[in-house]
Amino acid sequence: MRPSFHPKLINDPFLDPGLFIPFLFEKRALLFDLGDLHALSSKDLLKVTHVFVTHTHIDHFVGFDTLLRIVLGREKEIHLFGPTDFLSHVEGKLASYTWNLVSEYPNNFGLRVTELQEERMLTKTYSCHDRFHSERPPEVAPFSGILLKEPSFQVDGLLLDHRTPCLGLSLVENFCVNIKKEALRKMGLPVGHWLARFKKALYEKRDSKSDFIVTWEEGGKLIREKAFILGDLADQIAKISPGQRIAYITDIIGSPENYKKVVQLAEGADHLFIEAAFLDRDRETAHKKYHLTAKEAGELAKKARVNQLTLFHFSPRYNQQEADIQREALEAFR
């Protein structure tokens, strides 16, 4: 089965952390962390709608400027999420630039920024045409662990301990809609943007007897349409299966409290992306720096009963020892 989203680490595991999550058949992507983004193209970054920053250490937040530079001048809004004090950190970034000309831009780029605290979320908006000033007090809402909820998926988060609050993240797909390409071919239907509308209709549980119009271009000009009953079309071209679950954990100390929260967040994940900053022989150093060892990463993956494990955020001291990090984690995992 083809998943609806395809997460991939942005950088080499010795470089800045970050996960890029593009969606199939959609010009859309999510980002977990904002480290160095230069490995991503402008086309990739223009797909980003939501960014989840685990914490604002420089290797997790320095890419804010890159993203802002690419999207500035576009008619677009990006949603940003981060832990305690995130609003002041974003405002500090924005205040470091001179915005005397942006109010004249034809397009009004905006940021909607949410700070996550233990029991509440604080949200403020910043507009290009207002020179990114936001005088209004933040919107306040309770925080139940859900950062973003859409018909097809949701993003969950928990605050973990890195000697500063640090977000652990989980992307959960409600169910997966796979398209039967052979069925499309036999029906004479093209692959195209209409498939995103089709999936959205299924995720929103629209009336199966309602009409659904397939539209596409031919020769770049002529737009054709073909009408179907939504349920009939789904029976012919779609296979529905349980959705996937992706978890992302970085920059935490291997404490009992963190272990409990990580297992809760990553339980049964199809794919766990987790830091392995140190080898277990350097556990004391790892704990002083509030990072996980490779062994601890493997233990957490085992306790959470995940299916697949990907390690990242290795200390540069192990530059020639990547195989040792992988081996130590996999031994604990298996």
VEXMARPA-144642 format. One record per residue (C-alpha): residue number from 1; x, y, z. Coordinates in Angstrom, 1 decimal. Last residue first. Layout:
N
+-----+--------+--------+--------+
: num :      x :      y :      z :
+-----+--------+--------+--------+
: NUM :      X :      Y :      Z :
...
+-----+--------+--------+--------+
This chain:
334
+-----+--------+--------+--------+
: num :      x :      y :      z :
+-----+--------+--------+--------+
: 334 :   15.5 :   -6.3 :   18.6 :
: 333 :   15.5 :   -2.7 :   19.6 :
: 332 :   18.5 :   -2.9 :   21.9 :
: 331 :   20.6 :   -4.6 :   19.3 :
: 330 :   19.3 :   -2.2 :   16.7 :
: 329 :   20.4 :    0.9 :   18.7 :
: 328 :   24.0 :   -0.5 :   19.3 :
: 327 :   24.4 :   -1.5 :   15.6 :
: 326 :   23.3 :    1.8 :   14.2 :
: 325 :   25.6 :    3.8 :   16.5 :
: 324 :   28.5 :    1.4 :   15.7 :
: 323 :   27.8 :    1.8 :   12.0 :
: 322 :   28.0 :    5.6 :   12.3 :
: 321 :   31.4 :    5.4 :   13.8 :
: 320 :   33.7 :    7.5 :   11.6 :
: 319 :   32.1 :   10.8 :   12.6 :
: 318 :   31.4 :    9.7 :   16.1 :
: 317 :   32.6 :   12.9 :   17.8 :
: 316 :   30.2 :   14.7 :   15.4 :
: 315 :   27.3 :   13.8 :   17.8 :
: 314 :   24.6 :   11.9 :   15.9 :
: 313 :   21.3 :   13.7 :   15.3 :
: 312 :   19.6 :   10.8 :   13.4 :
: 311 :   18.3 :    7.3 :   13.8 :
: 310 :   15.5 :    5.6 :   11.8 :
: 309 :   13.4 :    2.8 :   13.4 :
: 308 :   10.6 :    0.8 :   11.8 :
: 307 :    7.7 :   -1.2 :   13.2 :
: 306 :    7.3 :    0.5 :   16.6 :
: 305 :    6.5 :   -1.4 :   19.7 :
: 304 :    6.8 :    1.6 :   22.0 :
: 303 :    9.0 :   -0.3 :   24.4 :
: 302 :   11.2 :   -1.5 :   21.6 :
: 301 :   11.6 :    1.9 :   20.1 :
: 300 :   12.4 :    3.3 :   23.5 :
: 299 :   15.1 :    0.6 :   24.0 :
: 298 :   16.6 :    1.3 :   20.6 :
: 297 :   16.8 :    5.1 :   21.4 :
: 296 :   18.3 :    4.2 :   24.8 :
: 295 :   21.0 :    2.1 :   23.2 :
: 294 :   21.8 :    4.8 :   20.7 :
: 293 :   22.3 :    7.3 :   23.6 :
: 292 :   19.8 :   10.0 :   24.3 :
: 291 :   20.5 :   13.7 :   25.0 :
: 290 :   20.3 :   15.9 :   28.0 :
: 289 :   23.9 :   17.2 :   27.7 :
: 288 :   24.8 :   15.8 :   31.2 :
: 287 :   22.8 :   12.7 :   30.4 :
: 286 :   24.7 :   12.1 :   27.1 :
: 285 :   28.0 :   12.7 :   28.9 :
: 284 :   27.2 :   10.0 :   31.4 :
: 283 :   26.0 :    7.7 :   28.7 :
: 282 :   29.3 :    7.8 :   26.9 :
: 281 :   29.8 :    4.0 :   26.7 :
: 280 :   26.1 :    4.1 :   25.5 :
: 279 :   27.1 :    5.7 :   22.2 :
: 278 :   25.9 :    9.3 :   21.8 :
: 277 :   23.4 :   11.4 :   19.9 :
: 276 :   20.9 :    8.8 :   19.0 :
: 275 :   17.9 :   10.9 :   18.0 :
: 274 :   14.6 :    9.3 :   17.0 :
: 273 :   12.6 :    8.9 :   13.8 :
: 272 :    9.9 :    6.2 :   14.6 :
: 271 :    8.0 :    4.6 :   11.7 :
: 270 :    4.9 :    2.5 :   11.7 :
: 269 :    4.1 :    3.8 :   15.2 :
: 268 :    2.6 :    1.2 :   17.7 :
: 267 :    3.0 :    3.5 :   20.7 :
: 266 :    5.0 :    6.6 :   19.7 :
: 265 :    3.4 :    9.2 :   21.9 :
: 264 :    2.7 :    7.0 :   25.0 :
: 263 :    6.2 :    5.4 :   24.7 :
: 262 :    7.7 :    8.9 :   24.4 :
: 261 :    5.8 :   10.1 :   27.5 :
: 260 :    6.9 :    7.2 :   29.7 :
: 259 :   10.5 :    7.3 :   28.6 :
: 258 :   10.6 :   11.1 :   29.2 :
: 257 :    9.5 :   10.6 :   32.8 :
: 256 :   11.8 :    7.7 :   33.4 :
: 255 :   14.8 :    9.8 :   32.1 :
: 254 :   16.7 :    9.3 :   28.9 :
: 253 :   17.4 :   13.1 :   28.4 :
: 252 :   15.7 :   14.6 :   25.4 :
: 251 :   16.9 :   16.2 :   22.2 :
: 250 :   14.9 :   14.5 :   19.5 :
: 249 :   11.8 :   12.4 :   19.0 :
: 248 :    9.7 :   12.1 :   15.8 :
: 247 :    6.8 :    9.7 :   15.5 :
: 246 :    5.0 :    8.6 :   12.3 :
: 245 :    1.6 :    6.7 :   12.3 :
: 244 :    0.1 :    5.2 :    9.2 :
: 243 :   -3.5 :    4.9 :    8.3 :
: 242 :   -5.5 :    1.7 :    8.3 :
: 241 :   -6.6 :    0.6 :    4.8 :
: 240 :   -9.0 :    1.9 :    2.1 :
: 239 :   -8.6 :    0.7 :   -1.5 :
: 238 :   -9.9 :    3.2 :   -4.1 :
: 237 :  -10.7 :    3.1 :   -7.8 :
: 236 :  -13.9 :    1.1 :   -8.4 :
: 235 :  -15.6 :    1.1 :   -5.0 :
: 234 :  -14.6 :    4.8 :   -4.5 :
: 233 :  -16.2 :    5.7 :   -7.8 :
: 232 :  -19.5 :    4.0 :   -6.9 :
: 231 :  -19.5 :    5.8 :   -3.5 :
: 230 :  -18.9 :    9.2 :   -5.0 :
: 229 :  -21.5 :    8.9 :   -7.8 :
: 228 :  -19.7 :    9.9 :  -10.9 :
: 227 :  -19.6 :   12.9 :  -13.3 :
: 226 :  -16.9 :   13.4 :  -16.0 :
: 225 :  -15.4 :   16.8 :  -16.8 :
: 224 :  -12.9 :   17.8 :  -19.5 :
: 223 :  -10.8 :   21.0 :  -19.5 :
: 222 :   -9.2 :   21.9 :  -22.8 :
: 221 :   -6.1 :   24.0 :  -22.5 :
: 220 :   -2.9 :   22.3 :  -21.4 :
: 219 :   -3.2 :   19.8 :  -24.2 :
: 218 :   -5.9 :   18.0 :  -22.2 :
: 217 :   -6.8 :   19.2 :  -18.8 :
: 216 :   -8.7 :   17.4 :  -16.1 :
: 215 :  -11.9 :   17.3 :  -14.1 :
: 214 :  -13.6 :   14.4 :  -12.2 :
: 213 :  -17.0 :   15.5 :  -10.8 :
: 212 :  -18.4 :   13.8 :   -7.7 :
: 211 :  -22.1 :   13.5 :   -7.1 :
: 210 :  -23.5 :   12.5 :   -3.7 :
: 209 :  -24.6 :    8.9 :   -2.9 :
: 208 :  -21.6 :    8.2 :   -0.7 :
: 207 :  -22.6 :   11.2 :    1.5 :
: 206 :  -19.4 :   12.9 :    2.6 :
: 205 :  -17.2 :   11.2 :    5.1 :
: 204 :  -14.7 :   14.1 :    5.4 :
: 203 :  -11.9 :   11.7 :    4.7 :
: 202 :  -13.8 :   10.3 :    1.6 :
: 201 :  -14.4 :   13.8 :    0.2 :
: 200 :  -10.8 :   14.8 :    0.9 :
: 199 :   -9.6 :   11.7 :   -1.0 :
: 198 :  -11.6 :   12.8 :   -4.1 :
: 197 :  -10.4 :   16.4 :   -3.8 :
: 196 :   -6.8 :   15.1 :   -3.7 :
: 195 :   -7.5 :   12.8 :   -6.6 :
: 194 :   -8.8 :   15.8 :   -8.6 :
: 193 :   -5.2 :   17.1 :   -8.6 :
: 192 :   -4.2 :   14.6 :  -11.2 :
: 191 :   -3.8 :   10.9 :  -12.3 :
: 190 :   -5.9 :   10.6 :  -15.5 :
: 189 :   -9.2 :    8.7 :  -15.9 :
: 188 :   -9.8 :    6.4 :  -18.9 :
: 187 :  -11.8 :    3.9 :  -16.9 :
: 186 :   -9.3 :    1.1 :  -17.6 :
: 185 :   -6.4 :    3.4 :  -16.7 :
: 184 :   -8.0 :    4.5 :  -13.4 :
: 183 :   -8.6 :    0.9 :  -12.5 :
: 182 :   -4.9 :    0.1 :  -13.2 :
: 181 :   -3.9 :    3.0 :  -11.0 :
: 180 :   -5.8 :    1.7 :   -8.0 :
: 179 :   -5.7 :    4.7 :   -5.7 :
: 178 :   -4.9 :    4.1 :   -2.0 :
: 177 :   -6.9 :    5.8 :    0.7 :
: 176 :   -5.2 :    5.5 :    4.1 :
: 175 :   -7.1 :    5.9 :    7.4 :
: 174 :   -7.0 :    8.4 :   10.2 :
: 173 :   -3.3 :    9.3 :    9.6 :
: 172 :   -1.4 :   10.1 :   12.8 :
: 171 :    1.6 :   12.3 :   12.9 :
: 170 :    3.4 :   12.2 :   16.2 :
: 169 :    5.7 :   14.8 :   17.8 :
: 168 :    7.9 :   15.2 :   20.9 :
: 167 :    8.2 :   18.9 :   21.7 :
: 166 :   11.0 :   20.2 :   23.9 :
: 165 :   10.7 :   22.1 :   27.1 :
: 164 :   14.1 :   23.2 :   28.4 :
: 163 :   16.6 :   21.1 :   30.3 :
: 162 :   15.8 :   18.8 :   27.4 :
: 161 :   12.6 :   17.4 :   29.1 :
: 160 :    9.6 :   16.5 :   27.0 :
: 159 :    6.4 :   18.4 :   26.1 :
: 158 :    4.0 :   16.2 :   24.3 :
: 157 :    2.6 :   16.5 :   20.7 :
: 156 :   -0.1 :   15.2 :   18.4 :
: 155 :   -0.5 :   15.9 :   14.7 :
: 154 :   -3.8 :   14.9 :   13.1 :
: 153 :   -4.8 :   13.2 :    9.9 :
: 152 :   -7.4 :   12.9 :    7.1 :
: 151 :  -10.2 :   15.2 :    8.4 :
: 150 :   -7.8 :   17.7 :    9.9 :
: 149 :   -6.5 :   18.1 :   13.5 :
: 148 :   -3.4 :   20.1 :   14.5 :
: 147 :   -1.6 :   20.4 :   17.8 :
: 146 :   -3.5 :   17.7 :   19.8 :
: 145 :   -2.1 :   17.1 :   23.2 :
: 144 :   -5.0 :   18.5 :   25.2 :
: 143 :   -3.9 :   22.1 :   25.2 :
: 142 :   -6.7 :   24.5 :   26.3 :
: 141 :   -7.1 :   27.6 :   24.2 :
: 140 :   -5.9 :   31.2 :   24.5 :
: 139 :   -5.8 :   33.7 :   21.6 :
: 138 :   -2.8 :   36.0 :   22.1 :
: 137 :   -3.1 :   39.6 :   23.0 :
: 136 :   -3.4 :   42.0 :   20.0 :
: 135 :   -0.4 :   44.2 :   19.1 :
: 134 :    1.0 :   42.0 :   16.4 :
: 133 :    3.7 :   43.6 :   14.3 :
: 132 :    4.8 :   41.6 :   11.2 :
: 131 :    5.1 :   44.7 :    9.1 :
: 130 :    1.3 :   45.0 :    9.1 :
: 129 :    1.2 :   44.1 :    5.4 :
: 128 :    3.4 :   41.1 :    6.1 :
: 127 :    1.0 :   39.9 :    8.7 :
: 126 :    1.7 :   38.2 :   12.1 :
: 125 :   -0.9 :   36.1 :   13.9 :
: 124 :   -0.9 :   35.1 :   17.6 :
: 123 :   -1.7 :   31.8 :   19.3 :
: 122 :   -1.3 :   30.7 :   22.9 :
: 121 :   -2.0 :   27.1 :   23.7 :
: 120 :   -2.8 :   25.8 :   27.2 :
: 119 :   -2.1 :   23.1 :   29.8 :
: 118 :    1.6 :   22.3 :   29.7 :
: 117 :    2.5 :   25.1 :   27.3 :
: 116 :    2.4 :   25.2 :   23.5 :
: 115 :    3.1 :   28.4 :   21.7 :
: 114 :    1.1 :   28.8 :   18.4 :
: 113 :    2.2 :   31.1 :   15.6 :
: 112 :    0.0 :   32.0 :   12.6 :
: 111 :    2.3 :   33.6 :   10.0 :
: 110 :    1.2 :   35.7 :    7.1 :
: 109 :    2.1 :   36.7 :    3.5 :
: 108 :    0.0 :   39.5 :    2.0 :
: 107 :    0.6 :   39.7 :   -1.7 :
: 106 :    0.8 :   43.0 :   -3.6 :
: 105 :    3.8 :   44.1 :   -1.5 :
: 104 :    3.5 :   47.7 :   -0.3 :
: 103 :    3.4 :   46.9 :    3.4 :
: 102 :    6.6 :   45.0 :    2.8 :
: 101 :    8.7 :   48.2 :    2.3 :
: 100 :    9.6 :   49.4 :    5.8 :
:  99 :   10.2 :   45.8 :    7.2 :
:  98 :   13.7 :   46.1 :    8.6 :
:  97 :   14.7 :   42.8 :   10.1 :
:  96 :   15.7 :   41.6 :   13.6 :
:  95 :   12.1 :   42.1 :   14.9 :
:  94 :   10.9 :   39.1 :   13.0 :
:  93 :   13.4 :   36.8 :   14.7 :
:  92 :   12.7 :   38.2 :   18.1 :
:  91 :    8.9 :   37.9 :   17.5 :
:  90 :    9.5 :   34.2 :   16.7 :
:  89 :   11.5 :   33.8 :   20.0 :
:  88 :    8.8 :   35.7 :   22.0 :
:  87 :    6.1 :   33.5 :   20.6 :
:  86 :    8.0 :   30.3 :   21.3 :
:  85 :    8.4 :   31.1 :   25.0 :
:  84 :    7.2 :   27.5 :   26.0 :
:  83 :    7.1 :   25.1 :   23.1 :
:  82 :    6.7 :   25.5 :   19.3 :
:  81 :    4.1 :   25.5 :   16.5 :
:  80 :    4.2 :   27.5 :   13.3 :
:  79 :    1.3 :   27.8 :   10.8 :
:  78 :    2.2 :   29.3 :    7.4 :
:  77 :   -0.1 :   31.6 :    5.5 :
:  76 :    0.3 :   32.3 :    1.8 :
:  75 :   -0.1 :   35.0 :   -0.9 :
:  74 :    3.6 :   35.0 :   -1.6 :
:  73 :    5.9 :   38.0 :   -1.1 :
:  72 :    7.9 :   36.3 :    1.6 :
:  71 :    7.8 :   32.5 :    1.1 :
:  70 :   11.4 :   31.8 :    0.2 :
:  69 :   13.0 :   34.3 :    2.7 :
:  68 :   10.8 :   33.2 :    5.5 :
:  67 :   11.8 :   29.6 :    5.0 :
:  66 :   15.5 :   30.4 :    5.0 :
:  65 :   15.1 :   32.7 :    8.1 :
:  64 :   13.3 :   30.0 :   10.0 :
:  63 :   16.1 :   27.5 :    9.1 :
:  62 :   18.1 :   28.5 :   12.2 :
:  61 :   15.5 :   26.9 :   14.4 :
:  60 :   16.5 :   23.3 :   15.2 :
:  59 :   20.3 :   23.7 :   15.1 :
:  58 :   20.0 :   27.1 :   16.8 :
:  57 :   18.2 :   25.8 :   19.9 :
:  56 :   14.6 :   26.8 :   19.5 :
:  55 :   12.7 :   23.8 :   20.6 :
:  54 :   10.7 :   20.9 :   18.9 :
:  53 :    9.6 :   23.2 :   16.1 :
:  52 :    6.4 :   22.1 :   14.3 :
:  51 :    5.9 :   23.7 :   10.9 :
:  50 :    2.6 :   23.8 :    8.9 :
:  49 :    1.8 :   24.8 :    5.3 :
:  48 :    5.0 :   23.8 :    3.5 :
:  47 :    4.6 :   23.4 :   -0.3 :
:  46 :    6.7 :   26.5 :   -1.0 :
:  45 :    9.6 :   24.8 :    0.8 :
:  44 :    9.7 :   21.9 :   -1.6 :
:  43 :    9.7 :   24.1 :   -4.7 :
:  42 :   12.4 :   26.3 :   -3.1 :
:  41 :   14.5 :   23.1 :   -2.9 :
:  40 :   15.4 :   21.3 :    0.3 :
:  39 :   19.0 :   20.5 :    1.2 :
:  38 :   19.4 :   24.1 :    2.2 :
:  37 :   17.0 :   23.7 :    5.1 :
:  36 :   19.5 :   23.9 :    8.1 :
:  35 :   17.4 :   23.4 :   11.2 :
:  34 :   13.7 :   24.2 :   11.3 :
:  33 :   12.0 :   21.2 :   13.0 :
:  32 :    9.2 :   18.8 :   11.9 :
:  31 :    8.1 :   20.2 :    8.6 :
:  30 :    4.8 :   19.6 :    6.8 :
:  29 :    4.1 :   19.4 :    3.1 :
:  28 :    1.6 :   20.3 :    0.5 :
:  27 :    1.2 :   20.4 :   -3.3 :
:  26 :   -1.0 :   17.4 :   -3.0 :
:  25 :   -1.2 :   14.1 :   -4.9 :
:  24 :    1.0 :   12.4 :   -2.2 :
:  23 :    1.8 :   14.6 :    0.8 :
:  22 :    5.3 :   15.8 :    1.6 :
:  21 :    6.8 :   15.3 :    5.1 :
:  20 :   10.2 :   16.9 :    5.6 :
:  19 :   11.9 :   15.9 :    8.9 :
:  18 :   14.6 :   18.0 :   10.6 :
:  17 :   17.8 :   17.6 :   12.6 :
:  16 :   21.0 :   19.6 :   11.7 :
:  15 :   23.9 :   17.5 :   10.5 :
:  14 :   25.5 :   14.2 :   11.6 :
:  13 :   22.3 :   12.3 :   10.6 :
:  12 :   22.7 :   13.7 :    7.0 :
:  11 :   20.0 :   16.2 :    6.3 :
:  10 :   16.3 :   16.7 :    5.5 :
:   9 :   15.2 :   13.3 :    7.0 :
:   8 :   12.3 :   11.9 :    5.0 :
:   7 :    8.6 :   11.5 :    5.5 :
:   6 :    6.4 :   10.2 :    2.7 :
:   5 :    2.7 :   11.0 :    3.1 :
:   4 :   -0.4 :    9.3 :    1.8 :
:   3 :    1.1 :    5.9 :    2.2 :
:   2 :    1.3 :    3.5 :   -0.8 :
:   1 :    0.0 :    0.0 :    0.0 :
+-----+--------+--------+--------+
